[in-house]
Amino acid sequence: MPSRPSPIKLAITLYLVSITCALGWNIWTIAAKNSDDPECLVGALVAILLVFALPLFLVYKIYQRRNWARATYTVLVIVSLYPYVTRSLIQLPSPKALFYLSQALIQTVVVIILYLPASNRWFFLDTASQTTCDSDWEPPGAPPIDDNL
C-alpha cells in the first residue's frame, strides 16, 4: 500500500482529536448528571462507548483507504452540522455552544481535507496497475522464484 499523504495524516489526526474531545465531553456531562445513580451512570457510559464505536470504525477504514468510509463520514458530518450549529447559536456564549461550534468546524475541515487532490489520488490509486502479469514481476521483499520446480 502506498504511503499516506500528509493531508490524510492530518485529517485522521484531527478526526481522532474530535472523537476524543467529544467522548470526553459526553462522559463528563453524563457523569455530572448521574453521579447519584451508579447503575444509570454505567448504562449511559456503555451507550456512549457504543455510539463512538462507529466513528472509530470509520477512522480505521479511512486509514485503510476505504472510499466508502470517507463517503459515509461525509454524509454523517453533513447531517450533524445542522444540529451542531443550531444548538450552538441558541446557547451562545456558553461553553457547550463553543464546544459544538468547534466540533462542527473540526469535522468540516476534516471533510475538506479528505477531498483535497492529494487525498483523492490516494483513495483512487489504482492498485491493480502496481501488479502485472509478467513472470519477471515479484512482490517487494519476496524470495526469488525458482522456475525449475
Secondary structure, 3 states (H helix, E strand, C coil): CCCCCHHHHHHHHHHHHHHHHHHHHHHHHHHHHCCCCHHHHHHHHHHHHHHCHHHHHHHHHHHCCCHHHHHHHHHHHHHHHHHHHHHHHHHCCCHHHHHHHHHHHHHHHHHHHHCCHHHHHHHCCCHHHHCCCCCCCCCCCCCCCCCCC
